Amino acid sequence: MANTNIDRETLRELADEGNETAWDRLADLADTAGDLGELSELLDEGSMRAGFLLTQRAVATGDLRELQRIADAGYGEAGDELNRLLKAPADGHRD
């Protein structure tokens, strides 16, 4: 079995060269570590996996402003989730 313990520096170099799998791996590592700052940086650099992970966190906490920020950074599904939450009735029932 191959060694899968790849250092962040190597992942960053690969990501900077356009390797999407390296971007995804960096985002997963940041998410596991709870490093929202790094996830946000990765999103700003174009990582859709970071956008997905940040969106999941924002939906779980109902953070509408964060969803807007994520959508503005280019992850469209955050905008979809924001709209869904905004359209949901406050009491959980549709009239």
ZIWOFEN-V225738 format. One record per pair of residues at least 12 apart in sequence whose C-alpha atoms are under 10 Angstrom apart, sorted by sequence separation. I is the first residue (numbers start at 1). J is the second residue. D is the distance in whole Angstrom. If there is no record, write none. Layout:
# ZIWOFEN-V225738
I_J_D, I_J_D
This chain:
# ZIWOFEN-V225738
10_22_9, 11_23_7, 26_38_9, 27_39_6, 30_42_9, 38_50_9, 39_51_8, 54_66_8, 55_67_6, 58_70_9, 66_78_9, 67_79_7, 68_80_10, 70_82_10, 11_24_10, 12_25_10, 26_39_8, 27_40_9, 39_52_10, 40_53_10, 54_67_8, 55_68_10, 67_80_9, 68_81_9, 8_22_9, 11_25_8, 12_26_7, 27_41_10, 36_50_9, 39_53_8, 40_54_8, 55_69_10, 64_78_9, 67_81_7, 68_82_7, 11_26_7, 27_42_7, 39_54_7, 55_70_7, 64_79_10, 67_82_6, 68_83_10, 6_22_10, 26_42_8, 27_43_9, 51_67_10, 54_70_7, 55_71_9, 66_82_9, 67_83_10, 8_25_9, 9_26_10, 36_53_10, 64_81_9, 65_82_9, 8_26_7, 24_42_9, 36_54_8, 52_70_9, 64_82_6, 6_25_10, 7_26_10, 23_42_8, 31_50_8, 51_70_6, 59_78_9, 62_81_10, 63_82_9, 64_83_9, 23_43_10, 27_47_8, 30_50_9, 50_70_10, 51_71_8, 55_75_9, 58_78_9, 62_82_9, 8_29_9, 26_47_9, 27_48_9, 28_49_8, 36_57_10, 54_75_10, 55_76_10, 64_85_8, 23_45_10, 27_49_6, 28_50_8, 31_53_7, 51_73_8, 55_77_8, 56_78_9, 59_81_7, 63_85_10, 64_86_8, 23_46_9, 24_47_7, 26_49_9, 27_50_5, 30_53_10, 31_54_8, 51_74_8, 52_75_8, 55_78_6, 58_81_9, 59_82_8, 62_85_8, 23_47_6, 24_48_8, 25_49_9, 26_50_9, 27_51_9, 51_75_6, 52_76_10, 54_78_9, 55_79_9, 58_82_9, 22_47_10, 23_48_9, 24_49_5, 25_50_10, 27_52_10, 28_53_8, 48_73_10, 50_75_9, 51_76_9, 52_77_8, 56_81_9, 20_46_10, 21_47_10, 23_49_8, 24_50_7, 27_53_8, 31_57_10, 44_70_9, 48_74_8, 49_75_9, 51_77_8, 52_78_8, 55_81_8, 59_85_8, 15_42_10, 20_47_8, 23_50_8, 27_54_10, 43_70_8, 46_73_8, 47_74_9, 48_75_6, 51_78_8, 55_82_9, 20_48_9, 21_49_10, 44_72_10, 45_73_9, 46_74_8, 47_75_9, 48_76_9, 16_45_9, 20_49_9, 40_69_10, 44_73_6, 45_74_10, 46_75_9, 48_77_10, 15_45_10, 40_70_8, 43_73_7, 44_74_8, 43_74_8, 44_75_10, 15_47_9, 43_75_8, 40_73_9
